[in-house]
């Protein structure tokens, strides 16, 4: 029998419409209100206790835009599925390939140090999980992020997409050279420890712009350097905090 016969077609469509009805109703119910986030309470505790309060002699993070971003970005979407229960502890976590997602307090501190607003364009070196990029993306207009390990670059981009972050552009490459095409940047954040501050990154910083970058030997305590390019183009730098980051590796 062929469903081309008009009467059969009508029957078929009626059947489809009836079959579709309960699903449609169920979907409308599911969509409002939005399902509760099972991690919301843990995320709030993390931000309030470990970032905003500034415990253990740490400088508290005060910028309202940074705190709002830390409250809204779901870190559990950027850690390996088996580590989700650990996502809202204030510590780095392994993300594979010998790399780590940074500690939330450090992400918040570095983001605040950039002093960037809604019109800013920011460059990140070391996409990793994509978490730092997502936090920046909640505050600024556009984030460009470079990752040297190809499978991590893919994972970071996939995590950002799954989290619904649309204003981050990623690419695979050696971030030492920056991303000239979109320069100059209002802010540059380097999330791996460099032996020295890469001159191309200083070049790609806008006058009035800021860069945060860990500088020092691999696998030891490094200095988080805050680099400022003044309006006249002169550059100042100061050590703001001891940190421990994975090393900035170099492309061949
Ligand atoms: N911002 C990341 C932190 C990842 S750890 C996050 O929020 O998860 C630092 C990352 O820097 C690693 O993924 C590492 O592979 C990457 N990296 C190291 N050297 C690099 C380089 N020269 N260019 C770009 N990325 C680099």
py3Dmol code that shows the C-alpha trace and the ligand (Angstrom):
import py3Dmol

protein = """\
ATOM      1  CA  UNK A   1       0.000   0.000   0.000  1.00  0.00           C
ATOM      2  CA  UNK A   2       1.280   3.439  -0.888  1.00  0.00           C
ATOM      3  CA  UNK A   3       0.615   6.444   1.438  1.00  0.00           C
ATOM      4  CA  UNK A   4       0.268   8.566  -1.683  1.00  0.00           C
ATOM      5  CA  UNK A   5      -3.506   7.952  -1.595  1.00  0.00           C
ATOM      6  CA  UNK A   6      -5.108  11.205  -0.214  1.00  0.00           C
ATOM      7  CA  UNK A   7      -7.248   9.465   2.453  1.00  0.00           C
ATOM      8  CA  UNK A   8      -4.248   7.572   3.763  1.00  0.00           C
ATOM      9  CA  UNK A   9      -2.209  10.749   3.835  1.00  0.00           C
ATOM     10  CA  UNK A  10      -4.853  12.462   5.988  1.00  0.00           C
ATOM     11  CA  UNK A  11      -4.880   9.475   8.360  1.00  0.00           C
ATOM     12  CA  UNK A  12      -1.113   9.515   8.526  1.00  0.00           C
ATOM     13  CA  UNK A  13      -0.927  13.251   9.331  1.00  0.00           C
ATOM     14  CA  UNK A  14      -3.656  12.980  11.988  1.00  0.00           C
ATOM     15  CA  UNK A  15      -1.734  10.175  13.594  1.00  0.00           C
ATOM     16  CA  UNK A  16       1.491  12.245  13.535  1.00  0.00           C
ATOM     17  CA  UNK A  17      -0.277  15.290  14.992  1.00  0.00           C
ATOM     18  CA  UNK A  18      -1.717  13.244  17.861  1.00  0.00           C
ATOM     19  CA  UNK A  19       1.618  11.578  18.497  1.00  0.00           C
ATOM     20  CA  UNK A  20       3.300  14.997  18.604  1.00  0.00           C
ATOM     21  CA  UNK A  21       0.840  16.532  21.040  1.00  0.00           C
ATOM     22  CA  UNK A  22       1.953  15.064  24.389  1.00  0.00           C
ATOM     23  CA  UNK A  23       5.642  15.673  23.570  1.00  0.00           C
ATOM     24  CA  UNK A  24       4.881  19.322  22.766  1.00  0.00           C
ATOM     25  CA  UNK A  25       3.059  19.783  26.046  1.00  0.00           C
ATOM     26  CA  UNK A  26       5.783  18.063  28.024  1.00  0.00           C
ATOM     27  CA  UNK A  27       8.429  20.280  26.449  1.00  0.00           C
ATOM     28  CA  UNK A  28       6.527  23.453  27.346  1.00  0.00           C
ATOM     29  CA  UNK A  29       6.385  22.305  30.977  1.00  0.00           C
ATOM     30  CA  UNK A  30      10.092  21.414  31.041  1.00  0.00           C
ATOM     31  CA  UNK A  31      11.149  24.804  29.746  1.00  0.00           C
ATOM     32  CA  UNK A  32       9.574  26.943  32.410  1.00  0.00           C
ATOM     33  CA  UNK A  33      10.904  27.417  34.939  1.00  0.00           C
ATOM     34  CA  UNK A  34      14.536  26.565  33.992  1.00  0.00           C
ATOM     35  CA  UNK A  35      15.658  23.356  35.685  1.00  0.00           C
ATOM     36  CA  UNK A  36      17.554  24.016  38.934  1.00  0.00           C
ATOM     37  CA  UNK A  37      21.365  23.859  38.724  1.00  0.00           C
ATOM     38  CA  UNK A  38      22.462  21.145  41.182  1.00  0.00           C
ATOM     39  CA  UNK A  39      25.820  22.915  41.581  1.00  0.00           C
ATOM     40  CA  UNK A  40      24.447  26.423  42.274  1.00  0.00           C
ATOM     41  CA  UNK A  41      24.839  26.273  46.067  1.00  0.00           C
ATOM     42  CA  UNK A  42      28.414  24.944  45.864  1.00  0.00           C
ATOM     43  CA  UNK A  43      29.359  27.639  43.347  1.00  0.00           C
ATOM     44  CA  UNK A  44      27.906  30.377  45.568  1.00  0.00           C
ATOM     45  CA  UNK A  45      29.846  29.042  48.576  1.00  0.00           C
ATOM     46  CA  UNK A  46      33.071  28.979  46.546  1.00  0.00           C
ATOM     47  CA  UNK A  47      32.676  32.587  45.406  1.00  0.00           C
ATOM     48  CA  UNK A  48      31.552  33.923  48.798  1.00  0.00           C
ATOM     49  CA  UNK A  49      34.072  32.035  50.963  1.00  0.00           C
ATOM     50  CA  UNK A  50      37.180  31.672  48.780  1.00  0.00           C
ATOM     51  CA  UNK A  51      37.085  34.629  46.370  1.00  0.00           C
ATOM     52  CA  UNK A  52      35.059  37.515  47.793  1.00  0.00           C
ATOM     53  CA  UNK A  53      36.107  37.054  51.416  1.00  0.00           C
ATOM     54  CA  UNK A  54      39.840  36.746  50.619  1.00  0.00           C
ATOM     55  CA  UNK A  55      40.731  34.125  53.235  1.00  0.00           C
ATOM     56  CA  UNK A  56      44.251  33.089  54.390  1.00  0.00           C
ATOM     57  CA  UNK A  57      45.711  36.560  53.902  1.00  0.00           C
ATOM     58  CA  UNK A  58      44.731  36.680  50.229  1.00  0.00           C
ATOM     59  CA  UNK A  59      43.652  39.916  48.586  1.00  0.00           C
ATOM     60  CA  UNK A  60      39.842  39.738  48.282  1.00  0.00           C
ATOM     61  CA  UNK A  61      38.457  40.054  44.751  1.00  0.00           C
ATOM     62  CA  UNK A  62      36.013  42.973  44.800  1.00  0.00           C
ATOM     63  CA  UNK A  63      35.151  43.880  41.189  1.00  0.00           C
ATOM     64  CA  UNK A  64      31.359  43.272  40.941  1.00  0.00           C
ATOM     65  CA  UNK A  65      31.590  42.241  37.266  1.00  0.00           C
ATOM     66  CA  UNK A  66      34.250  39.615  38.075  1.00  0.00           C
ATOM     67  CA  UNK A  67      32.259  38.270  41.035  1.00  0.00           C
ATOM     68  CA  UNK A  68      29.111  38.088  38.870  1.00  0.00           C
ATOM     69  CA  UNK A  69      31.055  36.185  36.193  1.00  0.00           C
ATOM     70  CA  UNK A  70      32.439  33.745  38.778  1.00  0.00           C
ATOM     71  CA  UNK A  71      28.866  33.225  40.018  1.00  0.00           C
ATOM     72  CA  UNK A  72      27.446  32.631  36.545  1.00  0.00           C
ATOM     73  CA  UNK A  73      30.085  30.492  34.762  1.00  0.00           C
ATOM     74  CA  UNK A  74      29.533  26.797  35.465  1.00  0.00           C
ATOM     75  CA  UNK A  75      33.013  25.439  36.179  1.00  0.00           C
ATOM     76  CA  UNK A  76      31.681  21.871  36.264  1.00  0.00           C
ATOM     77  CA  UNK A  77      31.183  22.121  32.489  1.00  0.00           C
ATOM     78  CA  UNK A  78      34.944  22.694  32.045  1.00  0.00           C
ATOM     79  CA  UNK A  79      36.344  19.803  34.097  1.00  0.00           C
ATOM     80  CA  UNK A  80      36.479  16.140  33.023  1.00  0.00           C
ATOM     81  CA  UNK A  81      33.104  14.468  33.795  1.00  0.00           C
ATOM     82  CA  UNK A  82      34.653  12.245  36.499  1.00  0.00           C
ATOM     83  CA  UNK A  83      35.830  15.326  38.438  1.00  0.00           C
ATOM     84  CA  UNK A  84      32.576  17.307  38.452  1.00  0.00           C
ATOM     85  CA  UNK A  85      32.044  16.780  42.184  1.00  0.00           C
ATOM     86  CA  UNK A  86      35.400  18.573  42.716  1.00  0.00           C
ATOM     87  CA  UNK A  87      34.606  21.503  40.391  1.00  0.00           C
ATOM     88  CA  UNK A  88      33.666  23.966  43.136  1.00  0.00           C
ATOM     89  CA  UNK A  89      36.638  23.414  45.398  1.00  0.00           C
ATOM     90  CA  UNK A  90      39.171  26.228  45.142  1.00  0.00           C
ATOM     91  CA  UNK A  91      41.932  24.207  43.540  1.00  0.00           C
ATOM     92  CA  UNK A  92      43.371  23.406  40.132  1.00  0.00           C
ATOM     93  CA  UNK A  93      42.280  20.086  38.574  1.00  0.00           C
ATOM     94  CA  UNK A  94      43.870  17.872  35.906  1.00  0.00           C
ATOM     95  CA  UNK A  95      42.348  18.215  32.418  1.00  0.00           C
ATOM     96  CA  UNK A  96      44.577  15.665  30.641  1.00  0.00           C
ATOM     97  CA  UNK A  97      47.746  16.064  28.541  1.00  0.00           C
ATOM     98  CA  UNK A  98      49.619  17.022  31.730  1.00  0.00           C
ATOM     99  CA  UNK A  99      47.675  20.308  31.976  1.00  0.00           C
ATOM    100  CA  UNK A 100      45.348  21.788  34.593  1.00  0.00           C
ATOM    101  CA  UNK A 101      42.304  24.035  34.841  1.00  0.00           C
ATOM    102  CA  UNK A 102      43.422  26.950  37.044  1.00  0.00           C
ATOM    103  CA  UNK A 103      42.293  27.490  40.628  1.00  0.00           C
ATOM    104  CA  UNK A 104      39.102  29.636  40.688  1.00  0.00           C
ATOM    105  CA  UNK A 105      40.600  32.292  43.001  1.00  0.00           C
ATOM    106  CA  UNK A 106      43.526  32.808  40.609  1.00  0.00           C
ATOM    107  CA  UNK A 107      41.164  33.034  37.609  1.00  0.00           C
ATOM    108  CA  UNK A 108      39.148  35.713  39.440  1.00  0.00           C
ATOM    109  CA  UNK A 109      42.267  37.586  40.598  1.00  0.00           C
ATOM    110  CA  UNK A 110      43.848  37.636  37.123  1.00  0.00           C
ATOM    111  CA  UNK A 111      40.577  38.736  35.524  1.00  0.00           C
ATOM    112  CA  UNK A 112      40.197  41.592  38.028  1.00  0.00           C
ATOM    113  CA  UNK A 113      43.820  42.657  37.496  1.00  0.00           C
ATOM    114  CA  UNK A 114      43.149  43.253  33.774  1.00  0.00           C
ATOM    115  CA  UNK A 115      40.548  45.958  34.630  1.00  0.00           C
ATOM    116  CA  UNK A 116      38.642  45.360  31.420  1.00  0.00           C
ATOM    117  CA  UNK A 117      35.020  46.292  30.702  1.00  0.00           C
ATOM    118  CA  UNK A 118      32.203  45.451  28.287  1.00  0.00           C
ATOM    119  CA  UNK A 119      33.865  47.051  25.235  1.00  0.00           C
ATOM    120  CA  UNK A 120      37.207  45.277  25.664  1.00  0.00           C
ATOM    121  CA  UNK A 121      38.948  42.772  23.420  1.00  0.00           C
ATOM    122  CA  UNK A 122      41.154  40.323  25.313  1.00  0.00           C
ATOM    123  CA  UNK A 123      43.761  37.777  24.246  1.00  0.00           C
ATOM    124  CA  UNK A 124      44.305  34.618  26.292  1.00  0.00           C
ATOM    125  CA  UNK A 125      47.337  32.362  25.895  1.00  0.00           C
ATOM    126  CA  UNK A 126      46.583  28.785  27.030  1.00  0.00           C
ATOM    127  CA  UNK A 127      42.890  27.943  26.356  1.00  0.00           C
ATOM    128  CA  UNK A 128      43.103  24.607  28.224  1.00  0.00           C
ATOM    129  CA  UNK A 129      39.602  23.769  29.466  1.00  0.00           C
ATOM    130  CA  UNK A 130      38.211  27.107  28.255  1.00  0.00           C
ATOM    131  CA  UNK A 131      37.173  28.139  31.796  1.00  0.00           C
ATOM    132  CA  UNK A 132      39.260  31.328  32.058  1.00  0.00           C
ATOM    133  CA  UNK A 133      38.078  32.308  28.563  1.00  0.00           C
ATOM    134  CA  UNK A 134      34.439  31.785  29.633  1.00  0.00           C
ATOM    135  CA  UNK A 135      34.898  33.989  32.710  1.00  0.00           C
ATOM    136  CA  UNK A 136      36.466  36.737  30.573  1.00  0.00           C
ATOM    137  CA  UNK A 137      33.749  36.335  27.943  1.00  0.00           C
ATOM    138  CA  UNK A 138      31.091  37.103  30.576  1.00  0.00           C
ATOM    139  CA  UNK A 139      32.704  40.516  31.109  1.00  0.00           C
ATOM    140  CA  UNK A 140      34.191  41.691  27.801  1.00  0.00           C
ATOM    141  CA  UNK A 141      33.054  41.979  24.191  1.00  0.00           C
ATOM    142  CA  UNK A 142      35.431  39.494  22.572  1.00  0.00           C
ATOM    143  CA  UNK A 143      38.035  36.971  23.679  1.00  0.00           C
ATOM    144  CA  UNK A 144      40.674  35.418  21.417  1.00  0.00           C
ATOM    145  CA  UNK A 145      42.342  32.354  22.900  1.00  0.00           C
ATOM    146  CA  UNK A 146      45.290  30.258  21.699  1.00  0.00           C
ATOM    147  CA  UNK A 147      46.166  26.712  22.798  1.00  0.00           C
ATOM    148  CA  UNK A 148      49.319  24.842  21.746  1.00  0.00           C
ATOM    149  CA  UNK A 149      48.109  21.237  22.324  1.00  0.00           C
ATOM    150  CA  UNK A 150      45.688  20.411  19.449  1.00  0.00           C
ATOM    151  CA  UNK A 151      43.338  17.979  21.291  1.00  0.00           C
ATOM    152  CA  UNK A 152      43.071  20.419  24.220  1.00  0.00           C
ATOM    153  CA  UNK A 153      42.299  23.255  21.809  1.00  0.00           C
ATOM    154  CA  UNK A 154      39.437  21.134  20.484  1.00  0.00           C
ATOM    155  CA  UNK A 155      38.187  20.237  23.960  1.00  0.00           C
ATOM    156  CA  UNK A 156      38.359  23.834  25.156  1.00  0.00           C
ATOM    157  CA  UNK A 157      36.378  25.009  22.123  1.00  0.00           C
ATOM    158  CA  UNK A 158      33.825  22.202  22.640  1.00  0.00           C
ATOM    159  CA  UNK A 159      33.426  23.080  26.346  1.00  0.00           C
ATOM    160  CA  UNK A 160      32.854  26.748  25.470  1.00  0.00           C
ATOM    161  CA  UNK A 161      30.242  25.785  22.896  1.00  0.00           C
ATOM    162  CA  UNK A 162      28.463  23.402  25.294  1.00  0.00           C
ATOM    163  CA  UNK A 163      28.393  26.160  27.930  1.00  0.00           C
ATOM    164  CA  UNK A 164      26.745  28.491  25.401  1.00  0.00           C
ATOM    165  CA  UNK A 165      29.681  30.944  25.229  1.00  0.00           C
ATOM    166  CA  UNK A 166      29.581  32.620  21.811  1.00  0.00           C
ATOM    167  CA  UNK A 167      32.117  35.477  22.013  1.00  0.00           C
ATOM    168  CA  UNK A 168      35.335  33.451  22.258  1.00  0.00           C
ATOM    169  CA  UNK A 169      37.376  32.604  19.172  1.00  0.00           C
ATOM    170  CA  UNK A 170      39.991  29.896  19.611  1.00  0.00           C
ATOM    171  CA  UNK A 171      42.888  28.600  17.572  1.00  0.00           C
ATOM    172  CA  UNK A 172      45.701  26.106  17.869  1.00  0.00           C
ATOM    173  CA  UNK A 173      49.219  27.542  17.927  1.00  0.00           C
ATOM    174  CA  UNK A 174      52.136  28.889  19.933  1.00  0.00           C
ATOM    175  CA  UNK A 175      50.790  31.840  21.898  1.00  0.00           C
ATOM    176  CA  UNK A 176      54.304  33.250  22.398  1.00  0.00           C
ATOM    177  CA  UNK A 177      53.764  35.142  19.148  1.00  0.00           C
ATOM    178  CA  UNK A 178      50.308  36.420  20.150  1.00  0.00           C
ATOM    179  CA  UNK A 179      47.531  36.788  17.560  1.00  0.00           C
ATOM    180  CA  UNK A 180      48.549  39.771  15.457  1.00  0.00           C
ATOM    181  CA  UNK A 181      45.493  39.823  13.230  1.00  0.00           C
ATOM    182  CA  UNK A 182      43.189  41.014  16.045  1.00  0.00           C
ATOM    183  CA  UNK A 183      45.708  43.208  17.931  1.00  0.00           C
ATOM    184  CA  UNK A 184      45.945  45.538  19.763  1.00  0.00           C
ATOM    185  CA  UNK A 185      44.284  44.124  22.888  1.00  0.00           C
ATOM    186  CA  UNK A 186      42.889  45.923  25.934  1.00  0.00           C
ATOM    187  CA  UNK A 187      44.046  42.987  28.031  1.00  0.00           C
ATOM    188  CA  UNK A 188      46.241  39.892  27.654  1.00  0.00           C
ATOM    189  CA  UNK A 189      46.152  36.973  30.076  1.00  0.00           C
ATOM    190  CA  UNK A 190      48.784  34.245  29.927  1.00  0.00           C
ATOM    191  CA  UNK A 191      47.808  31.086  31.833  1.00  0.00           C
ATOM    192  CA  UNK A 192      51.140  29.238  31.577  1.00  0.00           C
ATOM    193  CA  UNK A 193      54.461  30.259  33.152  1.00  0.00           C
ATOM    194  CA  UNK A 194      56.959  31.899  30.795  1.00  0.00           C
ATOM    195  CA  UNK A 195      60.726  32.224  31.248  1.00  0.00           C
ATOM    196  CA  UNK A 196      60.385  35.878  30.213  1.00  0.00           C
ATOM    197  CA  UNK A 197      57.618  38.201  29.032  1.00  0.00           C
ATOM    198  CA  UNK A 198      57.231  37.539  25.276  1.00  0.00           C
ATOM    199  CA  UNK A 199      58.011  40.801  23.400  1.00  0.00           C
ATOM    200  CA  UNK A 200      55.280  40.129  20.770  1.00  0.00           C
ATOM    201  CA  UNK A 201      52.671  40.190  23.544  1.00  0.00           C
ATOM    202  CA  UNK A 202      53.892  43.569  24.813  1.00  0.00           C
ATOM    203  CA  UNK A 203      53.736  44.843  21.230  1.00  0.00           C
ATOM    204  CA  UNK A 204      50.140  43.629  20.842  1.00  0.00           C
ATOM    205  CA  UNK A 205      48.962  45.404  24.005  1.00  0.00           C
ATOM    206  CA  UNK A 206      46.994  48.625  23.459  1.00  0.00           C
ATOM    207  CA  UNK A 207      48.357  51.801  25.102  1.00  0.00           C
ATOM    208  CA  UNK A 208      46.493  51.872  28.438  1.00  0.00           C
ATOM    209  CA  UNK A 209      46.194  48.064  28.316  1.00  0.00           C
ATOM    210  CA  UNK A 210      47.280  45.487  30.892  1.00  0.00           C
ATOM    211  CA  UNK A 211      48.727  41.991  30.789  1.00  0.00           C
ATOM    212  CA  UNK A 212      48.926  39.385  33.564  1.00  0.00           C
ATOM    213  CA  UNK A 213      51.527  36.675  33.112  1.00  0.00           C
ATOM    214  CA  UNK A 214      53.255  34.187  35.426  1.00  0.00           C
ATOM    215  CA  UNK A 215      57.022  34.442  34.973  1.00  0.00           C
ATOM    216  CA  UNK A 216      59.546  32.010  36.389  1.00  0.00           C
ATOM    217  CA  UNK A 217      61.005  28.511  36.295  1.00  0.00           C
ATOM    218  CA  UNK A 218      58.803  25.504  35.496  1.00  0.00           C
ATOM    219  CA  UNK A 219      57.465  23.432  38.435  1.00  0.00           C
ATOM    220  CA  UNK A 220      58.541  26.041  40.993  1.00  0.00           C
ATOM    221  CA  UNK A 221      56.928  29.106  42.477  1.00  0.00           C
ATOM    222  CA  UNK A 222      56.689  31.826  39.850  1.00  0.00           C
ATOM    223  CA  UNK A 223      55.846  35.541  39.997  1.00  0.00           C
ATOM    224  CA  UNK A 224      52.529  36.741  38.665  1.00  0.00           C
ATOM    225  CA  UNK A 225      53.580  39.873  36.800  1.00  0.00           C
ATOM    226  CA  UNK A 226      51.226  42.757  36.045  1.00  0.00           C
ATOM    227  CA  UNK A 227      52.437  44.572  32.935  1.00  0.00           C
ATOM    228  CA  UNK A 228      50.986  47.970  32.041  1.00  0.00           C
ATOM    229  CA  UNK A 229      51.470  49.835  28.803  1.00  0.00           C
ATOM    230  CA  UNK A 230      50.969  53.539  29.421  1.00  0.00           C
ATOM    231  CA  UNK A 231      49.315  55.890  26.951  1.00  0.00           C
ATOM    232  CA  UNK A 232      52.786  57.124  25.877  1.00  0.00           C
ATOM    233  CA  UNK A 233      53.774  53.528  25.048  1.00  0.00           C
ATOM    234  CA  UNK A 234      56.183  53.070  27.975  1.00  0.00           C
ATOM    235  CA  UNK A 235      55.852  49.804  29.884  1.00  0.00           C
ATOM    236  CA  UNK A 236      55.936  49.092  33.615  1.00  0.00           C
ATOM    237  CA  UNK A 237      55.810  45.747  35.364  1.00  0.00           C
ATOM    238  CA  UNK A 238      55.426  44.563  38.936  1.00  0.00           C
ATOM    239  CA  UNK A 239      55.190  41.286  40.776  1.00  0.00           C
ATOM    240  CA  UNK A 240      51.744  41.003  42.350  1.00  0.00           C
ATOM    241  CA  UNK A 241      51.626  37.444  43.742  1.00  0.00           C
ATOM    242  CA  UNK A 242      53.515  34.144  43.979  1.00  0.00           C
ATOM    243  CA  UNK A 243      51.819  31.491  41.793  1.00  0.00           C
ATOM    244  CA  UNK A 244      52.368  28.031  40.328  1.00  0.00           C
ATOM    245  CA  UNK A 245      51.430  27.430  36.709  1.00  0.00           C
ATOM    246  CA  UNK A 246      52.242  24.750  34.125  1.00  0.00           C
ATOM    247  CA  UNK A 247      55.061  25.916  31.822  1.00  0.00           C
ATOM    248  CA  UNK A 248      54.566  27.897  28.622  1.00  0.00           C
ATOM    249  CA  UNK A 249      55.958  25.499  26.029  1.00  0.00           C
ATOM    250  CA  UNK A 250      57.278  26.567  22.664  1.00  0.00           C
ATOM    251  CA  UNK A 251      56.220  25.472  19.204  1.00  0.00           C
ATOM    252  CA  UNK A 252      58.768  23.919  16.867  1.00  0.00           C
TER     253      UNK A 252
END
"""
ligand_1 = """\
26
LIG
N 43.260 28.884 30.930
C 43.207 27.451 31.134
C 44.453 26.989 31.855
C 45.033 25.819 31.213
S 46.675 25.418 31.764
C 41.959 27.037 31.844
O 41.206 27.898 32.322
O 41.678 25.843 31.906
C 47.647 26.287 30.584
C 47.460 25.916 29.145
O 48.467 26.599 28.382
C 47.665 24.434 28.833
O 46.516 23.935 28.204
C 48.877 24.415 27.890
O 48.808 23.411 26.905
C 48.817 25.806 27.284
N 50.068 26.296 26.709
C 51.342 26.056 27.133
N 52.222 26.696 26.336
C 51.497 27.355 25.388
C 51.847 28.179 24.281
N 53.119 28.465 23.965
N 50.838 28.677 23.519
C 49.536 28.399 23.797
N 49.157 27.619 24.824
C 50.127 27.103 25.621
"""
view = py3Dmol.view(width=600, height=400)
view.addModel(protein, "pdb")
view.setStyle({"model": 0}, {"cartoon": {"style": "trace"}})
view.addModel(ligand_1, "xyz")
view.setStyle({"model": 1}, {"stick": {}})
view.zoomTo()
view.show()
